[in-house]
Amino acid sequence: MTFLKKVGKNEDNSKNVAKERLKLVLIHDRANISPRFLEMIKGDIIRVISDYVEIDEEGIDVKFTRTRRESDNTPIPALIANIPIIKMKDRLMD
């Protein structure tokens, strides 16, 4: 019986993973964001941020998702970027 419960949990987990992936595909499609365009955005973000901080480029995760506008709770696309910072660079403030 325990085995069947574990199988059921794995199916639920797989179902949730598939559901989230489908949501992301739909978000990319609705926002007309190609994987190439997303990589271009990621490259631009890396270049700009690298002027100020040393980052772990291997750990960067940039993706489109959806969020809700606070004023009217309307769903809108959002760019989420997780960028691990190794250290701040010494820069003179202008």
MIGU-235499 format. One line per field, with one value per residue (C-alpha): residue in one letter; residue number from 0; x, y negated, z. Coordinates in Angstrom, 1 decimal, padded with zeros to 4 digits. Layout:
BEGIN
aa = c(a; ...) $
i = c(NUM; ...) $
x = c(X; ...) $
y = c(Y; ...) $
z = c(Z; ...) $
END
This chain:
BEGIN
aa = c(m; t; f; l; k; k; v; g; k; n; e; d; n; s; k; n; v; a; k; e; r; l; k; l; v; l; i; h; d; r; a; n; i; s; p; r; f; l; e; m; i; k; g; d; i; i; r; v; i; s; d; y; v; e; i; d; e; e; g; i; d; v; k; f; t; r; t; r; r; e; s; d; n; t; p; i; p; a; l; i; a; n; i; p; i; i; k; m; k; d; r; l; m; d) $
i = c(0; 1; 2; 3; 4; 5; 6; 7; 8; 9; 10; 11; 12; 13; 14; 15; 16; 17; 18; 19; 20; 21; 22; 23; 24; 25; 26; 27; 28; 29; 30; 31; 32; 33; 34; 35; 36; 37; 38; 39; 40; 41; 42; 43; 44; 45; 46; 47; 48; 49; 50; 51; 52; 53; 54; 55; 56; 57; 58; 59; 60; 61; 62; 63; 64; 65; 66; 67; 68; 69; 70; 71; 72; 73; 74; 75; 76; 77; 78; 79; 80; 81; 82; 83; 84; 85; 86; 87; 88; 89; 90; 91; 92; 93) $
x = c(000.0; 002.9; 004.3; 001.0; 000.9; 004.4; 003.4; 000.4; 002.5; 005.0; 002.1; 000.8; 004.3; 004.8; 001.3; 002.3; 005.6; 003.9; 001.3; 003.9; 005.9; 002.7; 002.0; 005.6; 005.2; 001.9; 003.4; 006.3; 003.9; 001.5; 004.4; 006.0; 009.3; 011.5; 014.3; 016.8; 015.3; 015.4; 019.1; 019.7; 018.0; 020.0; 023.3; 022.4; 021.6; 024.9; 026.8; 025.2; 025.3; 028.9; 030.0; 029.0; 029.3; 031.1; 028.5; 028.4; 027.3; 026.7; 024.1; 022.0; 018.4; 016.3; 012.8; 009.4; 006.5; 003.3; 002.3; -000.7; -001.0; -001.6; -004.2; -006.7; -005.3; -004.9; -002.4; 000.7; 004.0; 007.0; 010.7; 012.4; 016.2; 018.0; 021.7; 024.1; 026.5; 030.0; 031.2; 030.7; 033.2; 035.1; 033.9; 034.1; 030.8; 030.2) $
y = c(000.0; -002.4; -001.9; -002.9; -006.0; -007.0; -006.4; -008.6; -011.4; -011.1; -011.4; -014.5; -016.0; -015.3; -016.7; -019.9; -020.2; -019.7; -022.3; -024.9; -024.2; -024.6; -028.0; -029.2; -028.1; -030.0; -033.1; -033.1; -032.6; -035.4; -037.8; -036.8; -036.0; -033.6; -031.7; -033.7; -037.0; -035.8; -035.0; -038.4; -040.0; -037.8; -038.9; -042.6; -042.2; -040.4; -043.2; -046.0; -044.4; -043.2; -046.9; -047.1; -043.6; -040.4; -037.8; -034.0; -033.7; -029.9; -030.5; -033.1; -032.2; -034.6; -033.7; -035.1; -034.4; -036.1; -038.2; -040.3; -044.0; -045.4; -048.0; -045.7; -042.2; -041.8; -039.1; -040.5; -039.0; -039.6; -039.1; -037.4; -037.4; -035.6; -036.7; -035.4; -038.2; -037.2; -040.6; -044.3; -046.0; -049.0; -052.0; -055.7; -057.4; -060.3) $
z = c(000.0; 000.8; -002.7; -004.3; -002.2; -003.4; -007.0; -006.5; -005.1; -008.0; -010.4; -008.6; -008.6; -012.3; -013.0; -011.2; -013.0; -016.4; -015.5; -014.5; -017.7; -019.8; -018.0; -018.9; -022.5; -022.7; -021.1; -023.6; -026.4; -025.3; -024.7; -028.1; -026.4; -028.3; -026.5; -028.5; -027.4; -023.8; -024.2; -025.6; -022.6; -020.3; -022.0; -021.7; -018.0; -017.4; -019.2; -017.3; -013.8; -014.4; -014.4; -010.7; -009.2; -009.8; -010.6; -010.9; -014.5; -014.2; -011.5; -013.3; -013.9; -016.1; -017.0; -017.9; -015.6; -014.8; -011.9; -011.0; -011.2; -007.7; -008.7; -010.4; -010.0; -013.8; -014.8; -016.6; -017.8; -015.6; -016.1; -013.1; -012.8; -010.0; -010.2; -007.7; -006.6; -005.7; -004.5; -005.1; -007.4; -006.1; -008.1; -007.6; -007.2; -009.5) $
END
